[in-house]
Amino acid sequence: GNLCVDDNVRQSLVKTGKFSTMEQHVDEAEHSGEMQYPYIAKVINDVLGGGDCSTSFHVKVLPIMIGATSTSQEQKFGRILAPFLAQPHVFTVVSSDFCHWGKRFSYYPHLSSNPDDGSPFNQIADYIEWLDRKGMTKIEMQNPGAFATYLKEHSNTICGRHPIAVWLESVAANKQSGFERVNVAFVKYDQSSRVSTVDESSVSYASAVA
């Protein structure tokens, strides 16, 4: 069935004057949240024993799309969202793929050996995983600056890098204010294919929990 929108949180964010409403065609073209909401709602309702919007246990959603924001904007929005993310009844999902590698993505760097220890990369896929895991480590550090520096150094094509950065800013703000402290850990990593030549391509996927 349909999921309810959290109008209370939406109105609170709109009142800040920093958010705008997506046009319908933009919303319809976006698919990451659409693919995930049913699974999230099912799991939460199963755990809480709820049902639809008429019951005491139901899931409300509030999609927020973040575009190509600057570092200062990421910090600003991170601080705005921080108190909402710290609320105990709020479950936050940041949706992103990781590296989009290949000529069709105009991104295909590769090295023959690991810059950290000199060990050989048997396939280009090994280099891609090394590159991704460097970024994953920066995210686990919960340091927005470290993640920003990583992106500048490697230009990894993480499509959700801006929402990830906003979330990191929220985490850092809540930690600094004492509202909330979290542990961030990546639990799953995979690639759409194991690239071995520059004529191939792949997209990486990584899942973290906090």
Protein Blocks (a to p, Z undefined) as FASTA:
>chain_A
ZZdddfklmmmmmmnopaccddfklmmmpmklmmmmmmmmmmmmmmnopacfkbmbdcdd
dddddddddfklmmmmmmmmmmmmmpmkbccddddddddedjklopacdcfbdfknopac
fbfklmmmmmmmmmmmmmmnopaklmmmmmmmnopacfklmmmmmmmmmmmmmmmnomac
cddddfbdcdfbdcfbfkbccdddddddZZ
